[in-house]
Amino acid sequence: MNDVQERVARGAAWLDENRPGWRDAISLQELDMRSGCDCVLGQVYATDAIDGDGYHYVLRKLIGSEIHYAWAAERGFTLVYSEERELTWLFDWNELEEEWRRVISLGAPRKQEALA
């Protein structure tokens, strides 16, 4: 298991514990890990957030820590930016999103697919 897979596995485990059935809220067509509204947390917690930005809702309201970005990165919800990695930034986002897509697809069928 590589670093991205480990981080996403931690994030999926956190969601399993804190929002059972979270996969049902995800639209793979809309999934964009660079967006606070369309990323995994953005979609799962969209109805909780006043502005629809579930990602920042989780970090502000549920985590409430000054190290929340590190918390999110450790669970595959975002990347930790560094100047050394700037050239691979887009690749890193794509790799992260691909892993989330894989993990989401392994779970139970989502409502959107069940209705199709």
LINJOFEN-V717227 format. One record per residue. N is the residue number from 1. RES is the residue in one small letter. PHI is phi in degrees with one decimal (NA if undefined). OMEGA is omega in degrees with one decimal (* if undefined). Layout:
N:RES:PHI:OMEGA, N:RES:PHI:OMEGA
This chain:
1:m:NA:179.6, 2:n:-88.1:-175.6, 3:d:-59.6:-179.7, 4:v:-64.2:179.2, 5:q:-61.6:179.3, 6:e:-65.1:-179.0, 7:r:-66.5:179.4, 8:v:-66.2:176.8, 9:a:-61.5:176.5, 10:r:-64.8:178.5, 11:g:-65.2:178.5, 12:a:-63.9:178.0, 13:a:-65.4:177.7, 14:w:-62.7:178.5, 15:l:-65.1:177.4, 16:d:-56.5:-177.9, 17:e:-77.4:-171.9, 18:n:-99.2:179.6, 19:r:-147.3:179.7, 20:p:-53.0:-178.6, 21:g:80.8:-175.6, 22:w:-56.6:-179.0, 23:r:-61.0:-179.9, 24:d:-63.4:-177.9, 25:a:-87.6:-173.8, 26:i:-93.6:168.9, 27:s:-106.2:179.6, 28:l:-64.6:177.4, 29:q:-64.9:-178.0, 30:e:-91.7:-172.0, 31:l:-59.3:176.2, 32:d:-147.8:-174.4, 33:m:-66.6:177.8, 34:r:-86.8:-176.5, 35:s:-110.0:177.7, 36:g:-66.6:179.1, 37:c:-97.6:-173.7, 38:d:-106.9:176.3, 39:c:-75.6:-179.2, 40:v:-59.7:179.7, 41:l:-63.5:179.5, 42:g:-59.0:-180.0, 43:q:-77.8:-176.1, 44:v:-66.0:-176.8, 45:y:-107.0:-177.1, 46:a:-58.3:-177.3, 47:t:-74.3:177.5, 48:d:-81.2:-175.9, 49:a:-86.2:179.8, 50:i:-60.1:-177.0, 51:d:-95.7:179.9, 52:g:80.2:-179.7, 53:d:-91.4:-176.7, 54:g:-65.0:179.7, 55:y:-59.2:-177.9, 56:h:-72.3:174.3, 57:y:-59.2:-179.6, 58:v:-60.7:-177.6, 59:l:-64.9:-178.5, 60:r:-78.5:-170.1, 61:k:-89.4:-174.8, 62:l:-90.7:-178.2, 63:i:-91.0:173.5, 64:g:56.8:-176.9, 65:s:-122.3:176.4, 66:e:-70.7:178.6, 67:i:-104.2:-175.1, 68:h:-62.0:179.2, 69:y:-68.0:175.3, 70:a:-65.0:177.4, 71:w:-59.1:-178.7, 72:a:-65.4:-179.9, 73:a:-66.2:179.0, 74:e:-64.4:-179.0, 75:r:-111.1:175.6, 76:g:72.5:179.0, 77:f:-89.4:177.1, 78:t:-158.3:175.3, 79:l:-107.9:171.8, 80:v:-96.2:-176.8, 81:y:-78.6:170.5, 82:s:-146.5:-178.2, 83:e:-61.0:179.7, 84:e:-64.1:-176.4, 85:r:-99.5:-174.6, 86:e:-55.9:-177.9, 87:l:-68.7:-179.5, 88:t:-103.0:-174.9, 89:w:-53.3:-178.5, 90:l:-63.3:177.6, 91:f:-59.7:-179.7, 92:d:-62.3:177.1, 93:w:-63.0:-179.5, 94:n:-63.4:178.6, 95:e:-62.7:178.8, 96:l:-62.8:-179.7, 97:e:-65.2:177.7, 98:e:-59.7:179.6, 99:e:-68.2:176.4, 100:w:-62.4:177.8, 101:r:-60.0:179.5, 102:r:-63.6:-178.2, 103:v:-65.6:179.0, 104:i:-63.5:-179.1, 105:s:-66.8:178.8, 106:l:-73.8:-176.2, 107:g:-79.8:179.0, 108:a:-64.4:178.9, 109:p:-56.7:179.1, 110:r:-83.8:-178.1, 111:k:-54.8:-177.6, 112:q:-59.4:-179.2, 113:e:-74.8:-178.6, 114:a:-66.6:-178.8, 115:l:-83.7:-176.4, 116:a:-72.5:*
